[in-house]
């Protein structure tokens, strides 16, 4: 058995699915994330984590699945951690880190964006005050500020509706990606 055939059999056994189909999904979804503005390597790492049954992989597993270097994994995970799309945790009884994507990663990422919108709104408010609300630049900043305040309110309402919807669809406290 060749090394590649061994890996394919091992991956099929671990995930219960065709490694080529899995790779096609990971690369296709990563391409969609890149098109939306995410960096290529974090998009690939995120898609691989999302497609793993338990949502957890080590650096070595990510490197092997994506055929990338440890440095590439490290840089991607750093970006994904900063954007709250993955979390780092220690493997029990080991010094090795593993990376987890949670079933609520989109909620966390959007909540993080909400904090960014609040900081932008604060800076824009200062800009309106500095430039004068009646100047062309001040009016432009005021309109941008109003947009961010509107979006901030809508995100909060949408997240409330999402929690209700999620509970109805998946049950109270259930995290689909982490259930056996």
C-alpha positions as CSV (number, residue, x, y, z in Angstrom):
1,X,0.0,0.0,0.0
2,X,1.4,3.4,-1.0
3,X,1.7,6.2,1.5
4,X,-1.0,8.1,-0.2
5,X,-3.3,5.1,-0.3
6,X,-2.6,4.5,3.4
7,X,-3.5,8.1,4.2
8,X,-6.7,7.9,2.1
9,X,-7.8,4.7,3.9
10,X,-6.9,6.3,7.3
11,X,-8.9,9.5,6.5
12,X,-11.8,7.4,5.3
13,X,-11.8,5.4,8.5
14,X,-11.6,8.5,10.7
15,X,-14.1,10.6,8.9
16,X,-16.2,7.9,7.3
17,X,-16.2,9.7,3.9
18,X,-14.3,10.0,0.7
19,X,-11.1,12.1,1.2
20,X,-11.4,13.5,-2.3
21,X,-15.0,14.7,-1.7
22,X,-13.9,16.1,1.6
23,X,-10.9,17.9,0.0
24,X,-13.2,19.2,-2.8
25,X,-15.6,20.7,-0.2
26,X,-12.7,22.2,1.8
27,X,-11.1,23.9,-1.2
28,X,-14.4,25.0,-2.7
29,X,-15.7,26.6,0.5
30,X,-12.3,28.1,1.2
31,X,-12.4,29.7,-2.3
32,X,-15.8,31.2,-1.4
33,X,-14.4,32.6,1.8
34,X,-11.4,34.1,-0.1
35,X,-13.8,35.6,-2.7
36,X,-15.6,37.3,0.3
37,X,-12.3,38.8,1.5
38,X,-10.7,36.2,3.9
39,X,-7.0,35.4,3.4
40,X,-6.4,32.1,1.5
41,X,-4.7,30.1,4.2
42,X,-7.0,31.0,7.1
43,X,-9.9,30.1,4.8
44,X,-8.5,26.7,4.0
45,X,-7.8,26.0,7.7
46,X,-11.2,27.2,8.8
47,X,-12.9,25.0,6.1
48,X,-10.9,22.0,7.2
49,X,-11.9,22.5,10.8
50,X,-15.5,23.1,9.9
51,X,-15.5,19.8,7.8
52,X,-14.0,17.7,10.6
53,X,-16.5,15.6,12.5
54,X,-15.6,16.9,16.0
55,X,-14.5,20.4,14.8
56,X,-11.0,19.9,16.4
57,X,-7.7,19.3,14.7
58,X,-4.0,19.6,15.7
59,X,-1.5,21.6,13.8
60,X,0.0,18.3,12.4
61,X,-3.4,17.1,11.3
62,X,-4.2,20.4,9.6
63,X,-0.8,20.4,7.9
64,X,-1.3,16.8,6.6
65,X,-4.8,17.4,5.4
66,X,-4.1,20.6,3.7
67,X,-0.5,19.8,2.7
68,X,0.8,23.0,4.2
69,X,3.8,23.8,6.5
70,X,3.5,24.2,10.3
71,X,4.3,27.9,9.8
72,X,1.3,28.3,7.4
73,X,-0.9,26.6,10.0
74,X,0.4,28.8,12.7
75,X,-0.2,32.0,10.8
76,X,-3.7,30.9,9.7
77,X,-4.7,29.9,13.2
78,X,-3.4,33.2,14.6
79,X,-5.6,35.1,12.2
80,X,-8.6,32.9,12.9
81,X,-8.1,33.2,16.7
82,X,-8.0,37.0,16.4
83,X,-11.3,37.0,14.5
84,X,-12.8,34.6,17.0
85,X,-13.5,32.0,14.4
86,X,-11.4,29.3,16.1
87,X,-10.1,28.7,19.6
88,X,-6.9,27.1,20.8
89,X,-6.9,24.5,23.5
90,X,-4.4,22.1,25.0
91,X,-4.7,18.4,24.2
92,X,-5.3,16.7,27.5
93,X,-2.1,15.3,28.9
94,X,0.0,16.8,26.2
95,X,1.8,20.1,25.3
96,X,0.3,20.0,21.8
97,X,-2.3,22.5,20.9
98,X,-5.4,21.7,19.0
99,X,-7.7,24.1,17.3
100,X,-11.5,24.1,17.6
101,X,-14.3,25.6,15.5
102,X,-17.5,25.8,17.5
103,X,-21.0,25.4,16.2
104,X,-21.6,29.1,17.1
105,X,-18.5,30.4,15.3
106,X,-20.5,32.6,13.1
107,X,-22.3,34.1,16.1
108,X,-18.9,34.8,17.8
109,X,-17.4,36.3,14.6
110,X,-20.4,38.5,14.1
111,X,-20.4,39.6,17.7
112,X,-16.8,40.5,17.3
113,X,-17.7,42.6,14.3
114,X,-20.3,44.3,16.4
115,X,-17.6,45.5,18.8
116,X,-15.6,46.8,15.8
117,X,-18.7,48.7,14.6
118,X,-19.0,50.3,18.0
119,X,-15.4,51.5,17.9
120,X,-15.9,52.8,14.3
121,X,-19.0,54.7,15.4
122,X,-17.1,56.3,18.3
123,X,-14.4,57.4,15.9
124,X,-16.9,58.7,13.4
125,X,-18.8,60.6,16.2
126,X,-15.6,62.4,17.1
127,X,-15.0,63.1,13.4
128,X,-18.4,64.7,13.0
129,X,-17.7,66.9,16.1
130,X,-14.2,67.8,14.8
131,X,-15.2,68.6,11.3
132,X,-18.6,70.1,12.0
133,X,-22.0,68.5,11.3
134,X,-22.9,71.1,8.7
135,X,-19.7,70.7,6.5
136,X,-19.8,68.3,3.5
137,X,-17.3,66.0,5.2
138,X,-19.2,66.2,8.5
139,X,-22.5,65.3,6.8
140,X,-20.8,62.4,5.1
141,X,-19.3,61.2,8.4
142,X,-22.7,61.6,10.1
143,X,-24.4,59.5,7.4
144,X,-21.7,56.8,7.8
145,X,-22.2,57.0,11.6
146,X,-25.9,56.6,11.2
147,X,-25.4,53.6,9.0
148,X,-23.1,51.9,11.5
149,X,-25.5,52.7,14.4
150,X,-28.4,51.2,12.3
151,X,-26.3,48.0,11.5
152,X,-25.3,47.7,15.2
153,X,-29.0,47.7,16.3
154,X,-30.0,45.3,13.6
155,X,-27.2,42.9,14.5
156,X,-28.3,42.8,18.1
157,X,-31.9,42.1,17.1
158,X,-30.8,39.5,14.6
159,X,-28.7,37.7,17.2
160,X,-31.7,37.5,19.5
161,X,-33.8,36.0,16.7
162,X,-31.0,33.6,15.9
163,X,-30.9,32.3,19.4
164,X,-34.6,31.6,19.4
165,X,-34.4,30.0,16.0
166,X,-31.4,27.9,16.9
167,X,-33.1,26.6,20.0
168,X,-36.2,25.7,18.0
169,X,-34.2,23.9,15.3
170,X,-31.5,22.2,17.4
171,X,-32.9,22.1,20.9
172,X,-32.0,24.0,24.1
173,X,-28.2,24.1,24.8
174,X,-27.4,21.6,22.0
175,X,-24.3,22.3,20.0
176,X,-24.7,20.3,16.7
177,X,-21.0,20.3,15.8
178,X,-20.0,18.9,19.2
179,X,-22.6,16.3,19.7
180,X,-21.6,12.6,19.2
